[in-house]
Amino acid sequence: MQRKSLIICLLLLTTTLAVFWQVHNHDFVDIDDPYYISDNPQVKTGLTRAGFVWAFTTTHVTNWHPLTWLSHMLDCQLYGVNPKGHHLTNVVFHLANTILLFLILKWMTGAVWRSGFVAALFALHPLHVESVAWVAERKDVLSTFFWMLTLWAYFYYVKRPALHRYLLVFFSLALGLMAKPMLVTLPCVLLLLDYWPLERFRFSQLSGDTPPSIRVSKVQESSVLLLLAEKIPLFVLIAVSSVVTFLVQRSGGALGNLDMYPVKIRIANALISYVSYMGKTLWPHNLAVFYPHPEQSLQLWQAAGAGLLLGIISMAVLRLARLHPYLAVGWLWYLGTLVPVIGLVQIGGQAMADRYTYVPLIGLFIMIGWGVPELVARWRYRKIGIGLAAGLVLAGSMILTWSQLQHWKSTVTLFEHALSVTADNYFAHNNLGIAYARQGEMDKAISHYTKALQFKPYFPRAHNNLGNAYARQGRTEEAIAHFTLALQYKPDFAGAHNNLGNVLAAQGKNKEAIFHFSRAQQLQPDFAEVSFNMGSVFARQGSMDDALAQFSRALELKPDFAEAHNSLGVILARKGRFDEAIVHFREALRLKPTFIQAHNNLSRALQEARHQDESSQNGSKPLN
């Protein structure tokens, strides 16, 4: 058995690496990657004491996941902002999760090949591409790593219960929650594993007149209660994590869609999503980084049909639970682990997302991996047939996953693909516009922003981005109109306040500009660019002390802000503090060697510093 396990581990490693290795040539993508890594000064500085404190105290991107932040900081410490290393770290975690899943299932069930097949599906299924190929989804692969460690620790505890073994379970779960709160369902999964394959539930013998539902005797009832009581510390930990997550996401506005989508729409979308995920599991086609929410156009008859199908499957697997317990466990694993992200509490504008299936699909894979061999148990050529079928399924998964990974090469390829497989995808148009704007292709950017607003006229980010594009083309009035619309739809949009302030400042309307900069600062205190822009207005007005304070604040928030170093140097030079100014000009040039303005300012500051020294020496008197 050890030899078989080693062979399976090697096969899992080689096939997964063969498919996913291509990501080391991929770029960051303009969805969350800038917020998490490339434009995040706290992360880019690597592992520091200040960064460690920030990771545990920040609610940036409306999440509290300190271990995820620390993992990104470690990558920056090792690789800088070269995306190659960041992508490969995701692949390493995916490999570790795959091997751990195989070993855990093998230890719990003793079924080597079935466990290997489930792990291979997990490793190679196209629905899992998003969690691995998207660097900002480090939280998925990292939290799942701790999910697997928690399962291993729980098996270790069940074999010989002891306090120190239980503490391993507790702390593994705690670490996982600090990577992503998706682990809130894990104690319930542990209860499922108690039923199968660990068989810690002991059901009474049923007589001939016993109803189909499983009755639990009085003695066994207490056993069930003991298993529940055993999980109480874990549920307490989950409750604390859930409260923290709710408070952080509410304060960051991530729960703002609750009013937009009524309860009946959210329930209907959840039912349809459950069935859609199953469909994409069996036939993975038209996968996209963003699936637009149908909102009021959602067809309730589809939701009713999906609910009926889910009900039929649920009744069937529960009736078969005694003879085929893995069916109930796999099905409830799938249904239960999707609950936090199924859309009952809507976060974001998507109807569903491939990344949400990273852990839940394990339940369906278990149903397939154990169910198919039992279904053909009496077939004479079952071993050959199952082997060939498994090989074809895995080979097909490898091909589809390889193809899906290629769409993640860049922001442009990712969203062009999304537009080709989805309809009315305002989000894809908006992000394609961002990509083209970064490349300086403003006409293409404006075209995509405009299409995004055709599909969703009240989309504040598209209005803000279109305003930026118009501002870069000098179309000031059109820019102001779209910034104003962005703020009309989202009054707490700090970015739109900042951008409107910039346009107003360019028109010489300094008072109005400072109002919008101040509002942006209130809404997003860690927005370094706002402090820089406000400092620039103060400098033009001659308010040097106010400018000095704002530029200093910008550098506290973003130490690698070359323009802020240069501007602060200018203010210090005007105050005659040339030595301090020279330090900032040199830092600006270290960060941005082609910064011509900083070169000129440094040259003048060095000359003025020499003149100042000469004047000081000529005017000095010898000591008595």
Summary of the structure (lengths in Angstrom):
residues: 624
radius of gyration: 28.9
end to end distance: 93.7
largest distance: 117.0
contacts: 2047
relative contact order: 0.07
helix: 76%
strand: 1%
